[in-house]
């Protein structure tokens, strides 16, 4: 890969603003106060693969690794005048790769907010309702609880519930009806 200072400068944002022509920019970027574009190009040639390996140890897919390393070089290029010691450019790049990798992983872990997602308050209210429902279910007769859980939680048909419990379909209907009535009463008592 044959990369020149002008090519790096051309590929980076803001190149036209700073120097006019691309060749003029590469020459203007070589100053005594920071890392030059040529030095950054040499660092790119010498250390791109090692920085890519560093990112690969921190991330799980190659495209993200490449993005992180490229972004690190872009950021170092933008901040090259602040790098007082040009010999520390590689250390600055390594730290930037680590920080960008952390940010990438953090963004992946954060849940994407859904527009219709319930608020925390609604979530707490739902949890309270679930707890009340569980307590009310525990208060039912064993057969009523079994029928309701199999019918509505496990989503089995009446015939499947009858087969699982070894009772008739009519008994499933009766236990289900009585269980729902008792559950309704218990839940209304819990609201008062």
N, CA and C atoms as an extended XYZ file, in Angstrom:
576
Properties=species:S:1:pos:R:3:atomname:S:1:resname:S:1:resid:I:1 pbc="F F F"
N         0.844       -1.174        0.000 N   UNK     1
C         0.000        0.000        0.000 CA  UNK     1
C         0.887        1.233        0.000 C   UNK     1
N         0.798        2.046       -1.007 N   UNK     2
C         1.630        3.228       -1.143 CA  UNK     2
C         0.813        4.445       -0.748 C   UNK     2
N         1.038        4.932        0.462 N   UNK     3
C         0.289        6.064        0.984 CA  UNK     3
C         1.243        7.237        1.135 C   UNK     3
N         0.860        8.374        0.608 N   UNK     4
C         1.678        9.570        0.755 CA  UNK     4
C         1.014       10.517        1.728 C   UNK     4
N         1.757       11.496        2.182 N   UNK     5
C         1.194       12.505        3.085 CA  UNK     5
C         0.022       13.217        2.440 C   UNK     5
N         0.133       13.485        1.141 N   UNK     6
C        -0.949       14.170        0.438 CA  UNK     6
C        -2.193       13.292        0.381 C   UNK     6
N        -1.997       11.982        0.193 N   UNK     7
C        -3.143       11.072        0.123 CA  UNK     7
C        -3.852       11.006        1.467 C   UNK     7
N        -3.085       10.950        2.560 N   UNK     8
C        -3.690       10.933        3.894 CA  UNK     8
C        -4.431       12.238        4.126 C   UNK     8
N        -3.810       13.345        3.764 N   UNK     9
C        -4.443       14.644        3.973 CA  UNK     9
C        -5.715       14.768        3.150 C   UNK     9
N        -5.696       14.245        1.934 N   UNK    10
C        -6.876       14.321        1.068 CA  UNK    10
C        -8.019       13.490        1.610 C   UNK    10
N        -7.706       12.395        2.258 N   UNK    11
C        -8.739       11.501        2.758 CA  UNK    11
C        -9.357       11.996        4.053 C   UNK    11
N        -8.715       12.938        4.710 N   UNK    12
C        -9.198       13.399        5.999 CA  UNK    12
C       -10.078       14.621        5.839 C   UNK    12
N       -11.100       14.737        6.701 N   UNK    13
C       -12.001       15.878        6.610 CA  UNK    13
C       -11.274       17.186        6.888 C   UNK    13
N       -11.702       18.212        6.213 N   UNK    14
C       -11.146       19.529        6.452 CA  UNK    14
C        -9.854       19.817        5.702 C   UNK    14
N        -9.447       18.920        4.808 N   UNK    15
C        -8.178       19.109        4.112 CA  UNK    15
C        -8.213       20.363        3.254 C   UNK    15
N        -9.300       20.592        2.576 N   UNK    16
C        -9.384       21.736        1.681 CA  UNK    16
C        -9.403       23.046        2.470 C   UNK    16
N        -9.983       23.048        3.656 N   UNK    17
C       -10.074       24.270        4.454 CA  UNK    17
C        -8.701       24.746        4.915 C   UNK    17
N        -7.840       23.828        5.270 N   UNK    18
C        -6.603       24.217        5.936 CA  UNK    18
C        -5.499       24.649        4.977 C   UNK    18
N        -5.444       24.056        3.780 N   UNK    19
C        -4.242       24.326        3.030 CA  UNK    19
C        -4.419       24.774        1.607 C   UNK    19
N        -5.609       24.865        1.112 N   UNK    20
C        -5.753       25.210       -0.289 CA  UNK    20
C        -5.602       23.965       -1.121 C   UNK    20
N        -4.465       23.819       -1.806 N   UNK    21
C        -4.249       22.612       -2.605 CA  UNK    21
C        -3.801       21.482       -1.688 C   UNK    21
N        -3.986       20.284       -2.147 N   UNK    22
C        -3.626       19.122       -1.323 CA  UNK    22
C        -2.120       19.058       -1.103 C   UNK    22
N        -1.360       19.342       -2.088 N   UNK    23
C         0.093       19.305       -1.920 CA  UNK    23
C         0.534       20.421       -0.971 C   UNK    23
N        -0.089       21.572       -1.090 N   UNK    24
C         0.229       22.678       -0.191 CA  UNK    24
C        -0.131       22.335        1.242 C   UNK    24
N        -1.221       21.590        1.416 N   UNK    25
C        -1.645       21.174        2.743 CA  UNK    25
C        -0.611       20.242        3.358 C   UNK    25
N        -0.132       19.267        2.590 N   UNK    26
C         0.857       18.325        3.119 CA  UNK    26
C         2.123       19.070        3.529 C   UNK    26
N         2.520       20.025        2.744 N   UNK    27
C         3.721       20.780        3.085 CA  UNK    27
C         3.452       21.681        4.287 C   UNK    27
N         2.268       22.286        4.350 N   UNK    28
C         1.936       23.170        5.463 CA  UNK    28
C         1.775       22.395        6.764 C   UNK    28
N         1.384       21.121        6.662 N   UNK    29
C         1.147       20.328        7.862 CA  UNK    29
C         2.453       19.933        8.547 C   UNK    29
N         3.561       20.069        7.856 N   UNK    30
C         4.844       19.715        8.446 CA  UNK    30
C         5.366       20.933        9.193 C   UNK    30
N         5.079       20.961       10.494 N   UNK    31
C         5.579       22.075       11.282 CA  UNK    31
C         6.274       21.532       12.519 C   UNK    31
N         6.980       22.401       13.209 N   UNK    32
C         7.801       21.966       14.338 CA  UNK    32
C         6.992       21.807       15.616 C   UNK    32
N         5.738       22.221       15.634 N   UNK    33
C         4.974       22.193       16.874 CA  UNK    33
C         4.250       20.873       17.111 C   UNK    33
N         4.257       19.963       16.194 N   UNK    34
C         3.545       18.709       16.403 CA  UNK    34
C         3.946       17.671       15.390 C   UNK    34
N         3.202       16.569       15.384 N   UNK    35
C         3.483       15.481       14.457 CA  UNK    35
C         3.136       15.928       13.050 C   UNK    35
N         3.969       15.644       12.110 N   UNK    36
C         3.713       16.029       10.723 CA  UNK    36
C         2.871       14.962       10.048 C   UNK    36
N         2.290       15.351        8.927 N   UNK    37
C         1.492       14.405        8.154 CA  UNK    37
C         2.388       13.278        7.655 C   UNK    37
N         3.610       13.612        7.254 N   UNK    38
C         4.528       12.572        6.789 CA  UNK    38
C         4.840       11.583        7.907 C   UNK    38
N         5.030       12.086        9.112 N   UNK    39
C         5.289       11.185       10.237 CA  UNK    39
C         4.064       10.323       10.512 C   UNK    39
N         2.880       10.906       10.408 N   UNK    40
C         1.653       10.147       10.606 CA  UNK    40
C         1.492        9.085        9.515 C   UNK    40
N         1.893        9.420        8.305 N   UNK    41
C         1.861        8.453        7.213 CA  UNK    41
C         2.816        7.299        7.495 C   UNK    41
N         4.012        7.625        7.960 N   UNK    42
C         4.977        6.580        8.300 CA  UNK    42
C         4.459        5.707        9.445 C   UNK    42
N         3.837        6.345       10.432 N   UNK    43
C         3.254        5.586       11.548 CA  UNK    43
C         2.147        4.677       11.038 C   UNK    43
N         1.339        5.180       10.105 N   UNK    44
C         0.273        4.370        9.518 CA  UNK    44
C         0.858        3.133        8.841 C   UNK    44
N         1.866        3.342        8.023 N   UNK    45
C         2.487        2.218        7.308 CA  UNK    45
C         3.075        1.194        8.278 C   UNK    45
N         3.730        1.670        9.314 N   UNK    46
C         4.451        0.781       10.221 CA  UNK    46
C         3.546        0.108       11.250 C   UNK    46
N         2.463        0.754       11.656 N   UNK    47
C         1.726        0.257       12.820 CA  UNK    47
C         0.242       -0.014       12.589 C   UNK    47
N        -0.244        0.173       11.361 N   UNK    48
C        -1.670       -0.058       11.111 CA  UNK    48
C        -2.081       -1.470       11.514 C   UNK    48
N        -1.319       -2.456       11.093 N   UNK    49
C        -1.683       -3.850       11.392 CA  UNK    49
C        -1.639       -4.144       12.895 C   UNK    49
N        -0.655       -3.615       13.594 N   UNK    50
C        -0.592       -3.877       15.035 CA  UNK    50
C        -1.757       -3.200       15.755 C   UNK    50
N        -2.148       -2.013       15.303 N   UNK    51
C        -3.306       -1.349       15.897 CA  UNK    51
C        -4.599       -2.098       15.560 C   UNK    51
N        -4.659       -2.663       14.361 N   UNK    52
C        -5.815       -3.477       13.969 CA  UNK    52
C        -5.899       -4.724       14.843 C   UNK    52
N        -4.747       -5.338       15.131 N   UNK    53
C        -4.745       -6.506       16.027 CA  UNK    53
C        -5.184       -6.116       17.436 C   UNK    53
N        -4.752       -4.961       17.904 N   UNK    54
C        -5.180       -4.472       19.211 CA  UNK    54
C        -6.702       -4.309       19.252 C   UNK    54
N        -7.249       -3.692       18.231 N   UNK    55
C        -8.704       -3.517       18.170 CA  UNK    55
C        -9.412       -4.865       18.071 C   UNK    55
N        -8.805       -5.827       17.354 N   UNK    56
C        -9.421       -7.153       17.213 CA  UNK    56
C        -9.486       -7.886       18.548 C   UNK    56
N        -8.524       -7.628       19.418 N   UNK    57
C        -8.561       -8.240       20.744 CA  UNK    57
C        -9.660       -7.636       21.613 C   UNK    57
N       -10.036       -6.413       21.302 N   UNK    58
C       -11.044       -5.720       22.101 CA  UNK    58
C       -12.451       -5.829       21.511 C   UNK    58
N       -12.551       -5.988       20.215 N   UNK    59
C       -13.845       -6.063       19.530 CA  UNK    59
C       -14.021       -7.436       18.901 C   UNK    59
N       -15.199       -7.664       18.331 N   UNK    60
C       -15.487       -9.000       17.830 CA  UNK    60
C       -15.609       -9.119       16.315 C   UNK    60
N       -15.650       -8.031       15.585 N   UNK    61
C       -15.756       -8.162       14.134 CA  UNK    61
C       -14.765       -7.235       13.443 C   UNK    61
N       -14.276       -7.699       12.312 N   UNK    62
C       -13.201       -7.017       11.593 CA  UNK    62
C       -13.606       -5.636       11.104 C   UNK    62
N       -14.828       -5.480       10.634 N   UNK    63
C       -15.220       -4.171       10.104 CA  UNK    63
C       -15.218       -3.118       11.207 C   UNK    63
N       -15.654       -3.480       12.404 N   UNK    64
C       -15.606       -2.526       13.520 CA  UNK    64
C       -14.167       -2.199       13.882 C   UNK    64
N       -13.293       -3.198       13.827 N   UNK    65
C       -11.869       -2.973       14.121 CA  UNK    65
C       -11.271       -1.978       13.132 C   UNK    65
N       -11.558       -2.184       11.860 N   UNK    66
C       -11.037       -1.274       10.845 CA  UNK    66
C       -11.589        0.134       11.042 C   UNK    66
N       -12.864        0.229       11.347 N   UNK    67
C       -13.467        1.549       11.589 CA  UNK    67
C       -12.806        2.257       12.766 C   UNK    67
N       -12.564        1.506       13.834 N   UNK    68
C       -11.955        2.091       15.035 CA  UNK    68
C       -10.547        2.589       14.728 C   UNK    68
N        -9.755        1.788       14.042 N   UNK    69
C        -8.371        2.191       13.744 CA  UNK    69
C        -8.356        3.388       12.799 C   UNK    69
N        -9.214        3.384       11.789 N   UNK    70
C        -9.270        4.531       10.877 CA  UNK    70
C        -9.687        5.797       11.620 C   UNK    70
N       -10.696        5.669       12.498 N   UNK    71
C       -11.139        6.814       13.278 CA  UNK    71
C       -10.017        7.316       14.196 C   UNK    71
N        -9.233        6.404       14.734 N   UNK    72
C        -8.106        6.799       15.591 CA  UNK    72
C        -7.103        7.629       14.797 C   UNK    72
N        -6.781        7.188       13.595 N   UNK    73
C        -5.837        7.954       12.768 CA  UNK    73
C        -6.425        9.317       12.407 C   UNK    73
N        -7.707        9.378       12.133 N   UNK    74
C        -8.340       10.654       11.803 CA  UNK    74
C        -8.267       11.598       12.995 C   UNK    74
N        -8.537       11.079       14.180 N   UNK    75
C        -8.502       11.931       15.372 CA  UNK    75
C        -7.088       12.408       15.700 C   UNK    75
N        -6.113       11.520       15.530 N   UNK    76
C        -4.724       11.922       15.780 CA  UNK    76
C        -4.300       12.960       14.746 C   UNK    76
N        -4.740       12.777       13.511 N   UNK    77
C        -4.410       13.760       12.479 CA  UNK    77
C        -5.005       15.114       12.841 C   UNK    77
N        -6.247       15.116       13.294 N   UNK    78
C        -6.901       16.380       13.652 CA  UNK    78
C        -6.216       17.036       14.851 C   UNK    78
N        -5.664       16.238       15.741 N   UNK    79
C        -5.048       16.769       16.962 CA  UNK    79
C        -3.528       16.771       16.895 C   UNK    79
N        -2.961       16.647       15.709 N   UNK    80
C        -1.506       16.470       15.605 CA  UNK    80
C        -0.722       17.654       16.145 C   UNK    80
N        -1.283       18.841       16.133 N   UNK    81
C        -0.568       20.007       16.648 CA  UNK    81
C        -0.504       19.989       18.175 C   UNK    81
N        -1.411       19.239       18.800 N   UNK    82
C        -1.403       19.144       20.256 CA  UNK    82
C        -0.447       18.072       20.760 C   UNK    82
N         0.002       17.195       19.875 N   UNK    83
C         0.965       16.167       20.266 CA  UNK    83
C         2.332       16.845       20.349 C   UNK    83
N         2.779       17.089       21.574 N   UNK    84
C         4.028       17.845       21.768 CA  UNK    84
C         5.245       17.056       21.329 C   UNK    84
N         5.267       15.786       21.663 N   UNK    85
C         6.402       14.937       21.324 CA  UNK    85
C         5.978       13.991       20.208 C   UNK    85
N         6.467       14.204       18.987 N   UNK    86
C         6.075       13.349       17.862 CA  UNK    86
C         6.373       11.869       18.097 C   UNK    86
N         7.301       11.568       18.993 N   UNK    87
C         7.629       10.171       19.283 CA  UNK    87
C         6.487        9.482       20.048 C   UNK    87
N         5.601       10.266       20.636 N   UNK    88
C         4.495        9.695       21.403 CA  UNK    88
C         3.229        9.507       20.570 C   UNK    88
N         3.331        9.721       19.282 N   UNK    89
C         2.172        9.577       18.400 CA  UNK    89
C         1.607        8.162       18.476 C   UNK    89
N         2.471        7.161       18.487 N   UNK    90
C         2.002        5.773       18.536 CA  UNK    90
C         1.265        5.493       19.842 C   UNK    90
N         1.784        5.975       20.953 N   UNK    91
C         1.109        5.787       22.234 CA  UNK    91
C        -0.259        6.466       22.222 C   UNK    91
N        -0.326        7.659       21.643 N   UNK    92
C        -1.581        8.385       21.531 CA  UNK    92
C        -2.567        7.595       20.669 C   UNK    92
N        -2.072        7.017       19.579 N   UNK    93
C        -2.917        6.194       18.706 CA  UNK    93
C        -3.434        4.963       19.439 C   UNK    93
N        -2.561        4.294       20.170 N   UNK    94
C        -2.990        3.101       20.918 CA  UNK    94
C        -4.093        3.435       21.913 C   UNK    94
N        -3.892        4.516       22.652 N   UNK    95
C        -4.899        4.917       23.638 CA  UNK    95
C        -6.212        5.292       22.947 C   UNK    95
N        -6.124        5.929       21.807 N   UNK    96
C        -7.323        6.293       21.057 CA  UNK    96
C        -8.046        5.050       20.566 C   UNK    96
N        -7.319        4.042       20.105 N   UNK    97
C        -7.938        2.780       19.664 CA  UNK    97
C        -8.654        2.115       20.837 C   UNK    97
N        -8.014        2.085       21.993 N   UNK    98
C        -8.644        1.472       23.176 CA  UNK    98
C        -9.913        2.224       23.551 C   UNK    98
N        -9.840        3.543       23.590 N   UNK    99
C       -11.007        4.342       23.967 CA  UNK    99
C       -12.150        4.190       22.961 C   UNK    99
N       -11.829        4.196       21.676 N   UNK   100
C       -12.866        4.031       20.654 CA  UNK   100
C       -13.472        2.626       20.701 C   UNK   100
N       -12.670        1.628       21.014 N   UNK   101
C       -13.183        0.261       21.154 CA  UNK   101
C       -14.157        0.180       22.318 C   UNK   101
N       -13.791        0.814       23.422 N   UNK   102
C       -14.700        0.849       24.582 CA  UNK   102
C       -16.013        1.515       24.215 C   UNK   102
N       -15.927        2.620       23.519 N   UNK   103
C       -17.140        3.335       23.120 CA  UNK   103
C       -18.007        2.488       22.205 C   UNK   103
N       -17.369        1.766       21.284 N   UNK   104
C       -18.112        0.901       20.375 CA  UNK   104
C       -18.842       -0.187       21.151 C   UNK   104
N       -18.157       -0.815       22.078 N   UNK   105
C       -18.789       -1.862       22.890 CA  UNK   105
C       -19.906       -1.290       23.755 C   UNK   105
N       -19.688       -0.122       24.301 N   UNK   106
C       -20.700        0.503       25.159 CA  UNK   106
C       -21.964        0.805       24.348 C   UNK   106
N       -21.791        1.291       23.123 N   UNK   107
C       -22.953        1.578       22.270 CA  UNK   107
C       -23.720        0.307       21.945 C   UNK   107
N       -23.016       -0.801       21.792 N   UNK   108
C       -23.692       -2.067       21.489 CA  UNK   108
C       -24.485       -2.571       22.681 C   UNK   108
N       -24.008       -2.312       23.898 N   UNK   109
C       -24.665       -2.811       25.097 CA  UNK   109
C       -25.891       -2.004       25.474 C   UNK   109
N       -25.919       -0.741       25.098 N   UNK   110
C       -27.055        0.092       25.453 CA  UNK   110
C       -28.275       -0.331       24.645 C   UNK   110
N       -29.395       -0.534       25.319 N   UNK   111
C       -30.596       -0.891       24.562 CA  UNK   111
C       -31.067        0.298       23.741 C   UNK   111
N       -31.503        0.021       22.554 N   UNK   112
C       -32.016        1.063       21.689 CA  UNK   112
C       -33.425        1.413       22.166 C   UNK   112
N       -33.679        2.674       22.482 N   UNK   113
C       -35.007        3.022       22.985 CA  UNK   113
C       -36.069        2.828       21.918 C   UNK   113
N       -37.128        2.200       22.305 N   UNK   114
C       -38.246        1.964       21.403 CA  UNK   114
C       -39.253        3.095       21.613 C   UNK   114
N       -39.851        3.587       20.555 N   UNK   115
C       -40.779        4.701       20.713 CA  UNK   115
C       -41.994        4.340       21.573 C   UNK   115
N       -42.418        3.085       21.536 N   UNK   116
C       -43.581        2.696       22.317 CA  UNK   116
C       -43.185        1.968       23.602 C   UNK   116
N       -41.916        2.093       23.988 N   UNK   117
C       -41.433        1.430       25.196 CA  UNK   117
C       -42.036        2.090       26.441 C   UNK   117
N       -42.414        1.259       27.395 N   UNK   118
C       -43.014        1.766       28.621 CA  UNK   118
C       -41.976        2.518       29.440 C   UNK   118
N       -42.449        3.508       30.190 N   UNK   119
C       -41.539        4.254       31.052 CA  UNK   119
C       -41.153        3.389       32.245 C   UNK   119
N       -40.189        3.841       33.002 N   UNK   120
C       -39.752        3.099       34.190 CA  UNK   120
C       -40.891        2.990       35.192 C   UNK   120
N       -41.691        4.035       35.287 N   UNK   121
C       -42.824        4.028       36.209 CA  UNK   121
C       -43.840        2.960       35.791 C   UNK   121
N       -44.123        2.892       34.498 N   UNK   122
C       -45.058        1.878       34.007 CA  UNK   122
C       -44.498        0.479       34.210 C   UNK   122
N       -43.187        0.334       34.021 N   UNK   123
C       -42.547       -0.957       34.246 CA  UNK   123
C       -42.657       -1.399       35.691 C   UNK   123
N       -42.475       -0.456       36.611 N   UNK   124
C       -42.616       -0.775       38.039 CA  UNK   124
C       -44.053       -1.154       38.360 C   UNK   124
N       -45.002       -0.448       37.762 N   UNK   125
C       -46.415       -0.756       37.978 CA  UNK   125
C       -46.755       -2.149       37.447 C   UNK   125
N       -46.223       -2.484       36.266 N   UNK   126
C       -46.438       -3.830       35.697 CA  UNK   126
C       -45.856       -4.907       36.597 C   UNK   126
N       -44.680       -4.647       37.170 N   UNK   127
C       -44.063       -5.628       38.070 CA  UNK   127
C       -44.930       -5.833       39.310 C   UNK   127
N       -45.500       -4.754       39.834 N   UNK   128
C       -46.402       -4.882       40.984 CA  UNK   128
C       -47.637       -5.712       40.634 C   UNK   128
N       -48.185       -5.453       39.448 N   UNK   129
C       -49.351       -6.229       39.010 CA  UNK   129
C       -49.006       -7.713       38.863 C   UNK   129
N       -47.829       -8.003       38.315 N   UNK   130
C       -47.410       -9.410       38.173 CA  UNK   130
C       -47.276      -10.064       39.534 C   UNK   130
N       -46.693       -9.336       40.485 N   UNK   131
C       -46.549       -9.886       41.837 CA  UNK   131
C       -47.907      -10.153       42.469 C   UNK   131
N       -48.847       -9.212       42.289 N   UNK   132
C       -50.202       -9.411       42.812 CA  UNK   132
C       -50.868      -10.616       42.154 C   UNK   132
N       -50.669      -10.765       40.846 N   UNK   133
C       -51.258      -11.895       40.126 CA  UNK   133
C       -50.682      -13.216       40.628 C   UNK   133
N       -49.364      -13.247       40.830 N   UNK   134
C       -48.740      -14.473       41.347 CA  UNK   134
C       -49.277      -14.816       42.727 C   UNK   134
N       -49.410      -13.816       43.582 N   UNK   135
C       -49.935      -14.057       44.924 CA  UNK   135
C       -51.377      -14.555       44.857 C   UNK   135
N       -52.179      -13.960       43.970 N   UNK   136
C       -53.571      -14.395       43.824 CA  UNK   136
C       -53.638      -15.814       43.273 C   UNK   136
N       -52.776      -16.153       42.328 N   UNK   137
C       -52.742      -17.520       41.785 CA  UNK   137
C       -52.377      -18.529       42.868 C   UNK   137
N       -51.438      -18.178       43.728 N   UNK   138
C       -51.040      -19.089       44.811 CA  UNK   138
C       -52.195      -19.363       45.774 C   UNK   138
N       -53.136      -18.412       45.850 N   UNK   139
C       -54.272      -18.574       46.746 CA  UNK   139
C       -55.391      -19.439       46.184 C   UNK   139
N       -55.293      -19.812       44.915 N   UNK   140
C       -56.330      -20.661       44.298 CA  UNK   140
C       -56.116      -22.126       44.667 C   UNK   140
N       -57.175      -22.927       44.442 N   UNK   141
C       -57.036      -24.370       44.610 CA  UNK   141
C       -56.011      -24.874       43.597 C   UNK   141
N       -55.359      -25.975       43.947 N   UNK   142
C       -54.288      -26.512       43.112 CA  UNK   142
C       -54.753      -26.777       41.685 C   UNK   142
N       -55.888      -27.451       41.506 N   UNK   143
C       -56.375      -27.781       40.158 CA  UNK   143
C       -56.739      -26.529       39.371 C   UNK   143
N       -57.345      -25.550       40.021 N   UNK   144
C       -57.692      -24.307       39.334 CA  UNK   144
C       -56.430      -23.596       38.847 C   UNK   144
N       -55.437      -23.534       39.720 N   UNK   145
C       -54.174      -22.895       39.364 CA  UNK   145
C       -53.514      -23.619       38.200 C   UNK   145
N       -53.487      -24.966       38.254 N   UNK   146
C       -52.863      -25.748       37.178 CA  UNK   146
C       -53.571      -25.515       35.850 C   UNK   146
N       -54.896      -25.522       35.870 N   UNK   147
C       -55.657      -25.324       34.628 CA  UNK   147
C       -55.398      -23.927       34.065 C   UNK   147
N       -55.452      -22.907       34.908 N   UNK   148
C       -55.246      -21.539       34.427 CA  UNK   148
C       -53.831      -21.337       33.878 C   UNK   148
N       -52.856      -21.869       34.579 N   UNK   149
C       -51.470      -21.698       34.115 CA  UNK   149
C       -51.252      -22.438       32.796 C   UNK   149
N       -51.731      -23.660       32.694 N   UNK   150
C       -51.549      -24.411       31.449 CA  UNK   150
C       -52.343      -23.798       30.303 C   UNK   150
N       -53.533      -23.327       30.600 N   UNK   151
C       -54.405      -22.797       29.542 CA  UNK   151
C       -53.931      -21.428       29.064 C   UNK   151
N       -53.598      -20.533       29.980 N   UNK   152
C       -53.324      -19.153       29.583 CA  UNK   152
C       -51.836      -18.798       29.545 C   UNK   152
N       -51.036      -19.396       30.388 N   UNK   153
C       -49.605      -19.093       30.361 CA  UNK   153
C       -48.888      -19.981       29.349 C   UNK   153
N       -49.168      -21.290       29.413 N   UNK   154
C       -48.531      -22.216       28.470 CA  UNK   154
C       -49.261      -22.241       27.132 C   UNK   154
N       -50.425      -21.607       27.070 N   UNK   155
C       -51.198      -21.469       25.835 CA  UNK   155
C       -51.594      -22.821       25.231 C   UNK   155
N       -52.007      -23.749       26.100 N   UNK   156
C       -52.480      -25.057       25.640 CA  UNK   156
C       -53.985      -24.994       25.397 C   UNK   156
N       -54.462      -25.849       24.517 N   UNK   157
C       -55.904      -25.949       24.297 CA  UNK   157
C       -56.534      -26.691       25.467 C   UNK   157
N       -57.861      -26.637       25.547 N   UNK   158
C       -58.554      -27.346       26.629 CA  UNK   158
C       -58.274      -28.845       26.554 C   UNK   158
N       -58.237      -29.391       25.336 N   UNK   159
C       -57.961      -30.823       25.163 CA  UNK   159
C       -56.540      -31.158       25.641 C   UNK   159
N       -55.571      -30.295       25.335 N   UNK   160
C       -54.193      -30.541       25.757 CA  UNK   160
C       -54.069      -30.452       27.274 C   UNK   160
N       -54.762      -29.491       27.886 N   UNK   161
C       -54.738      -29.366       29.346 CA  UNK   161
C       -55.335      -30.617       29.978 C   UNK   161
N       -56.468      -31.090       29.412 N   UNK   162
C       -57.120      -32.295       29.936 CA  UNK   162
C       -56.176      -33.488       29.853 C   UNK   162
N       -55.450      -33.601       28.746 N   UNK   163
C       -54.511      -34.711       28.573 CA  UNK   163
C       -53.349      -34.618       29.562 C   UNK   163
N       -52.808      -33.433       29.739 N   UNK   164
C       -51.671      -33.251       30.647 CA  UNK   164
C       -52.071      -33.568       32.084 C   UNK   164
N       -53.252      -33.103       32.501 N   UNK   165
C       -53.678      -33.290       33.886 CA  UNK   165
C       -54.412      -34.614       34.117 C   UNK   165
N       -54.775      -35.288       33.041 N   UNK   166
C       -55.481      -36.570       33.170 CA  UNK   166
C       -56.914      -36.405       33.645 C   UNK   166
N       -57.567      -35.314       33.215 N   UNK   167
C       -58.966      -35.087       33.563 CA  UNK   167
C       -59.758      -34.849       32.287 C   UNK   167
N       -61.081      -34.787       32.398 N   UNK   168
C       -61.920      -34.595       31.216 CA  UNK   168
C       -61.910      -33.140       30.779 C   UNK   168
N       -62.322      -32.915       29.529 N   UNK   169
C       -62.392      -31.557       29.001 CA  UNK   169
C       -63.417      -30.745       29.792 C   UNK   169
N       -64.515      -31.372       30.182 N   UNK   170
C       -65.525      -30.689       30.994 CA  UNK   170
C       -64.956      -30.224       32.321 C   UNK   170
N       -64.109      -31.047       32.927 N   UNK   171
C       -63.482      -30.646       34.192 CA  UNK   171
C       -62.532      -29.472       33.970 C   UNK   171
N       -61.818      -29.464       32.843 N   UNK   172
C       -60.932      -28.342       32.527 CA  UNK   172
C       -61.749      -27.064       32.431 C   UNK   172
N       -62.907      -27.140       31.742 N   UNK   173
C       -63.765      -25.958       31.608 CA  UNK   173
C       -64.273      -25.500       32.970 C   UNK   173
N       -64.684      -26.430       33.793 N   UNK   174
C       -65.226      -26.081       35.111 CA  UNK   174
C       -64.139      -25.478       35.999 C   UNK   174
N       -62.983      -26.136       36.091 N   UNK   175
C       -61.883      -25.595       36.899 CA  UNK   175
C       -61.432      -24.231       36.374 C   UNK   175
N       -61.394      -24.086       35.057 N   UNK   176
C       -60.990      -22.815       34.458 CA  UNK   176
C       -61.963      -21.702       34.786 C   UNK   176
N       -63.249      -21.983       34.653 N   UNK   177
C       -64.272      -20.978       34.931 CA  UNK   177
C       -64.248      -20.571       36.398 C   UNK   177
N       -64.232      -21.551       37.276 N   UNK   178
C       -64.195      -21.248       38.718 CA  UNK   178
C       -62.881      -20.555       39.115 C   UNK   178
N       -61.817      -20.985       38.511 N   UNK   179
C       -60.516      -20.384       38.813 CA  UNK   179
C       -60.454      -18.923       38.388 C   UNK   179
N       -60.974      -18.610       37.184 N   UNK   180
C       -60.988      -17.220       36.725 CA  UNK   180
C       -61.859      -16.355       37.636 C   UNK   180
N       -63.007      -16.892       38.054 N   UNK   181
C       -63.894      -16.131       38.948 CA  UNK   181
C       -63.191      -15.863       40.279 C   UNK   181
N       -62.552      -16.877       40.836 N   UNK   182
C       -61.847      -16.709       42.116 CA  UNK   182
C       -60.662      -15.751       41.960 C   UNK   182
N       -59.971      -15.853       40.849 N   UNK   183
C       -58.829      -14.972       40.593 CA  UNK   183
C       -59.295      -13.523       40.467 C   UNK   183
N       -60.396      -13.308       39.768 N   UNK   184
C       -60.945      -11.964       39.610 CA  UNK   184
C       -61.279      -11.349       40.972 C   UNK   184
N       -61.920      -12.161       41.840 N   UNK   185
C       -62.275      -11.680       43.188 CA  UNK   185
C       -61.012      -11.322       43.968 C   UNK   185
N       -59.999      -12.188       43.930 N   UNK   186
C       -58.754      -11.945       44.666 CA  UNK   186
C       -58.042      -10.688       44.156 C   UNK   186
N       -58.033      -10.494       42.858 N   UNK   187
C       -57.364       -9.318       42.293 CA  UNK   187
C       -58.110       -8.047       42.662 C   UNK   187
N       -59.444       -8.081       42.693 N   UNK   188
C       -60.219       -6.895       43.081 CA  UNK   188
C       -60.011       -6.580       44.559 C   UNK   188
N       -59.855       -7.622       45.386 N   UNK   189
C       -59.597       -7.402       46.799 CA  UNK   189
C       -58.216       -6.772       46.996 C   UNK   189
N       -57.290       -7.159       46.161 N   UNK   190
C       -55.931       -6.604       46.254 CA  UNK   190
C       -55.884       -5.135       45.895 C   UNK   190
N       -56.823       -4.672       45.039 N   UNK   191
C       -56.853       -3.261       44.626 CA  UNK   191
C       -57.387       -2.361       45.730 C   UNK   191
N       -58.203       -2.906       46.620 N   UNK   192
C       -58.828       -2.089       47.679 CA  UNK   192
C       -57.916       -1.796       48.807 C   UNK   192
